[in-house]
């Protein structure tokens, strides 16, 4: 009798080169779970069918990197926002551009389509929110990171870097409620598919659930492994999926609890969708996009939206008559939409900017290039509109067997084996020694900026650290022998790592005393930027740790980090600088502008001295930030935001 094959719960489906330059944004079609749209630094929007290697369609017209993309519910329209603040809407079935929308002064960070029309909501780094077709809400005090329409189309939820979530009434054109509680930028919001419930995920590594009847927090899930960037409710609303670093977590909220954790090596997953009891996750790194599948039939989740009133931490005024009934109101899905309907398709010409030669040029430059006619006809030009594809009932992706099932195959040496090796966060990475008689190939040129996420170390070959396999049938090495072979010939690297560990232990000993300033001083005194980066990554997670005297020590180090060739160092420096500007720049400018005090005030004089020192350091950094604000991609976007924050220095 044949042994049944055990398949994986989660697996990598595909990896593609999506653009000629770095990928800057992507989105999955939520209705089918099979359509993928990517935006790149090459100013293009590319359309893909999941698990197919070739691009279906490439949309051109933007003149700056595409920062945000979104598909409407039927997956027939796509909207893309650029780094310059312009927005373009394309009709995928007609393969042509519909509208060019202007109005934002900075990067487009988030977009969404109204569920019952083609109204577009846009949020920008300029802090504004615009809804084409309805009364326009105002915005936030910092960059707007996520927008979502409610399932009934009456409300709009927004999340921003100012740590807040806001709920807007589209008919009245005003804010209904502001939800406070997050202690870091809020990256994502998601409405429950049925109930008056909203979930928000933040860089403070928490997920909060908000009751939209009582406008109060229901529960808070803490302890996420990193910033929360992607969440999705199960279609029946029984649970919430959170795409974490290399894992999928399944949560309930009344009471808050984690049902399951599934390990998925997807890195920083960017978007999630569900189809055929499979969760599809997509992630991007540089110009590559990878897709992953999780078999939800093998994931622990609740099977109903029922909740036990005894376990609910909030008292119920009246228990529900049906134990399987939800505790809060259900959305009504009306056929009406907002107060001044202006459909994108119907008014595509009249609602564009006033006719001009510039509009004609936009029309000519904005093209939909069909790269794969067969896939395009299958997906966007079906013969029967009822069976429109990507199919709503498409076959699930077949799961590969577990690794231990194919042990014999895996044991065979393969020259094309993709070896993953952890990369130490070092400024200088020594090369392994080479035998003199062995011809040395010419070294590959290192990139100007070494990316934080990469498949192999820069300047090192991972295969050099692994023992040579002489015969496939050799006995398995015991741990001590394996470690001995791996270390052999690489003493220099071991010395560097040991020194790094010793330096971190020194800083940690000071940290345990509770003196943050002295801890940072000791890290700076070691004169190793990698130690400073490690420490700042901790301090950046809690803004309350920052004091004015700490800024005087950190700012010179930030200037060094911003000039580093390591992307992770630049990111850490930008995060620290942004915290300092948001918390202390108003204080610094006010202190310097204030008239001198009468009499002697020692504490004020000390504070004034620190402010002057910080101001001098910030002025020095501002020139560097300004010079880098012209870069493309994520780096340029971050430096432009910092440049705006530093405007008051001039």
C-alpha positions, 0 to 999 in steps of 0.5 A: 500500500502506497504511503500517503505523501505529506505536503507542506502547510506553507511554501514559496510559489514563484519568484520573478524579476518584475521591473528593470529597476527596484520594485517600490509597491505592489498589490494583489487582487482581493477578489481572485487572489490571482492578479498581481500589480507591481509599481517600480522605480522605472515609472511603470505599472506591470500586471501579472498572473500569479504563478505565471512567469510573463508580464501580462500588461505594462502601463506607462505614463508616470514620470517618477517612481510609482509609490502606490497601486490599488485594484478595484473590487472587480479587478477591471480598474487600477490606480497608481500614485507616483512620487511626484504626487500625480495619480493615474487610473487605467481601464484594464479591460479596454487597455487604456488610461481613464484619468490623470488626477493632480492635487497632492504635493508629495509622494502618494502613500496609499490609494483605495477604490470605493466598493460600489463605484470607481471613486478613488481615495488618496493619501499622501506624504503631504498629510492630505486625504482626497476623495474624488467624487465625495466631500474631501476629508482634511487629513493628518498631521503627518504622512498618511500611510493607509486608506480603506473604505468600509464595506458599505461604502459610507466611511473611510478609515485612515492611518498615519505616521502621527500614531492615529487612526481616523474615521471619516463620514463621506456623506457629511465630509467630516471626521467621525472619530479619532482613535488614539492608543498606538505609540508608533506610526500606524501602517495599515487599517482593515475593516471587518467584512461584516461587523462594525469593527476596525483593525489597525497595525502599527510600527509599535508592534501592536494590533488594535481592534476598534468598536465602530459603534462605541468608538473605543478599543476592543482589545490590543494584541502586543508582542508582534515580532516587528512592525505590523504592515499587512493584515487581512480578515478571513472572508467570514470574519472569524479571525485576523491574519497578520503577515509578520517577518517570516511568519503568518499569525492568526488572531482573535480579538474577544478576548485577544488570543493567537490561534496559530503561527505558521512559519513562512520564509517570505521576509517582509510580506507586502500584501495578502489575499485569500482564494480557495482556502489558500492565503497568498502572500507577496513580498519584494526585494530590489527588482524581484517579487516572490509569491507564497502560499499558506494552506488555510485548511491546515491552520488553526482558526475559529470556524464561526464569528460567535463569541462567548459573552462570559469571555468578553472583557466588556459587559454586555447590556443584553446578551444576543438571542442567538449564540452564533450571532455577532455582538455588534451591528452588521454593515448594510450594503446599499446600492447608493454611493456618496452624495455627489456621484462622479463615476470614473468611467462615465466622466473620464474625459470631462473630469480630467484637468482642463483641456490643454496640450499637456493633457494630450501629451499625457494621453499619448505618453500613457500607454497600456502595452500588452506583453502577453496577448494570450493571458490578457485575453483570458483574464480581461477579454473573456467571451462570457462575462459571467465567467470572467477570470482570474477565475473566482473558482480557480483551482488551488495551487498544489502543495509540494511534499514536505522536505523530509519526504524527498530527503534522498533527492535533497542529499544529492549535490547540486551546483545550482543550490541556493544557499542562504547565509546570515549576514553580519551587520559589519562595516568591513567584511573580510574575505576568506583566505585563498590558496595561492595555487588556486586561480582567483577570479576577478572580484565583482564590483560592489554596489554603491549602496549595499541593500539591507535584504540580500540573498548572499553576503557582499564580498563573501561566498557562502559556499566557502563556509560549507564543508566540501562534499566529496561523495554523496553517500558520506556519513552525516557530520556531527555538530562539533565536526561541522562547526570545526570545518566551517570555522577552518580558514575563517579565523579573521571573521570569527575574531571580528564577530567575537570583538563585536559581541564583546563590544555589545556586552560592554554597552549592555552592562551600562544599559542595565543600569538604566542610564541611556545617555551613558549607554549611547556614550559608551557605544560611540566611544567604541568607535564601531558604527555597527554597535551604534546601529544596534543600540539605535534600533532599540532606542528608536522603538520607544520615543520616550527614551529620547532626551535633548542631551541624548540628541547632542551625542547621537546627531554626529553619529546620524551624519555618519550613518546617512553617508554609509554605503549600507542600506540598513545603516542609512535606514536607522539614521533616517529613523533616528533623525525623524524622531529627533525632528518630530520631538525636539525641533519645535523646542529648539527653534522656540528656545533660540527665538526666545528673548534672553531671560532676566536674571540667572537661570542655570537650567535654562542656560544649559538647555539653551546650550544644548539647543544651540549645539543640536541646531548646529548639528542639524544645519550640518545634516540638512545639507546632506539630506537636501543633496540626497532628496533627489534620489529615486525609490524609497531612499529618495522618498525618506530624504524628501520627507526629512527635508520637509521636516527640516524646512524650519531650520532655514 
